[in-house]
Amino acid sequence: MSNPCDDCIPTEVTIGHASTPRGMLNIGGGAPTAVISSLMSASLESLTSEITDVAGAQPDLIEWRVDPLLASVQASEREGLLRTGLKLVTDQSPLPLLATIRTVAEGGLVDLSDGQYTDFLAILATFADAIDLEICHPGAIDIVEEIHEAGSIAVASHHDFTRTPLTVDIDRVFASMAKAGADVLKIAYMTHRPEDALRIMDAQLRASRTYALPVIGIGMGEFGAITRICGHTFASAATFASASSSSAPGQLSVEETRRGLVTLQR
Ligand SMILES: O=C1C[C@@](O)(C(=O)O)C[C@@H](O)[C@@H]1O
C-alpha cells in the first residue's frame, strides 16, 4: 500500500550524533514511527537501574523526565542535582536522549521560575540530544537558538491533562511552534470521548502537511489509545510507551505499541 501521506513534504530530523555511544535516530519523513519510553526516577540512586530497565524494553529513544528529580529537593539544590543527573544519564543511556522538564502548569511535577526553566533547559541542551520545550512557557521561544547552538534538537510541546482543545486552538499551537523555529512539533491532550482522538489525529495530519517538520500527536486516557499506534496512517513521527513505569495516562507498553504500529503499517 502506498504511504497515505504521499503529498506531504518529506522531512527527516536526526536526533543524536553517531560519535556518541547513544547513537542517533531519524524521525519523520519516511522513517517508521519511533517509540519513546521515559525515565521517571525521583532519585539519582534509582536512575541507573531505571535506565537498564527502560533500555531492556527496547524503545527507539529514551525520554528523561527531569521533573520528578527536581521536585524531590529544595529550589536551591536543583541545579546541582540537574548537572549530576545529566552526566549520569548521558553517560549511561545506550539510546538517544530527549530531556524534558514537565512543569506543573502542563501536568508535570515541578514548578520553576521562568528564568530557572529556560536556564535549566540550556544546561540540558549541552549534553542531551533533544530538549522538550513547553511552547507556552514564558521565554521558551527565546531559547530555541541556544538549543541549536548547543547541538541539540528543539521538540516544541503543548500538553493539557484535562481536555482536548478545539481544532482552531490546536492549529494555532502548531503554527506558533513552527514559527518559533522548533525542529519537532508535539501535542498531548486528555481525551474523554472518541471525537477528541479524531480531533488530535486530524490536526496532526494537517500540521504534517503544512509544515516541513515531524509532528507528534498523543491522546491521553482510554479514548486516546488509538493515537498511540496510528502514526503511520496519520503522520505521527513518534509515540510514547511505558517501560519501567508509565509517564502519562493511557500509555501502552513498548511491546503493545510496536505490535500496533507494525500491524497498521502495511
Ligand atoms: O509529551 C509526552 C507525552 C506523554 O504525555 C504521553 O501522553 O505519552 C508522556 C510524556 O512523558 C511526554 O513528555
Ligand as a Chemical Component Dictionary entry (heavy atoms), coordinates in Angstrom:
data_LIG
# 
_chem_comp.id                   LIG 
_chem_comp.type                 NON-POLYMER 
_chem_comp.pdbx_formal_charge   0 
_chem_comp.three_letter_code    LIG 
# 
loop_
_chem_comp_atom.comp_id 
_chem_comp_atom.atom_id 
_chem_comp_atom.alt_atom_id 
_chem_comp_atom.type_symbol 
_chem_comp_atom.charge 
_chem_comp_atom.model_Cartn_x 
_chem_comp_atom.model_Cartn_y 
_chem_comp_atom.model_Cartn_z 
_chem_comp_atom.pdbx_ordinal 
LIG O1 O1 O 0 4.798 14.588 25.762 1  
LIG C1 C1 C 0 4.779 13.496 26.295 2  
LIG C2 C2 C 0 3.710 12.562 26.008 3  
LIG C3 C3 C 0 3.146 11.945 27.267 4  
LIG O2 O2 O 0 2.400 12.906 27.963 5  
LIG C4 C4 C 0 2.156 10.806 26.875 6  
LIG O3 O3 O 0 0.957 11.017 26.959 7  
LIG O4 O4 O 0 2.603 9.723  26.492 8  
LIG C5 C5 C 0 4.255 11.385 28.146 9  
LIG C6 C6 C 0 5.271 12.449 28.498 10 
LIG O5 O5 O 0 6.309 11.877 29.284 11 
LIG C7 C7 C 0 5.842 13.074 27.245 12 
LIG O6 O6 O 0 6.674 14.163 27.569 13 
# 
loop_
_chem_comp_bond.comp_id 
_chem_comp_bond.atom_id_1 
_chem_comp_bond.atom_id_2 
_chem_comp_bond.value_order 
_chem_comp_bond.pdbx_ordinal 
LIG O1 C1 DOUB 1  
LIG C1 C2 SING 2  
LIG C1 C7 SING 3  
LIG C2 C3 SING 4  
LIG C3 O2 SING 5  
LIG C3 C4 SING 6  
LIG C3 C5 SING 7  
LIG C4 O3 DOUB 8  
LIG C4 O4 SING 9  
LIG C5 C6 SING 10 
LIG C6 O5 SING 11 
LIG C6 C7 SING 12 
LIG C7 O6 SING 13 
# 
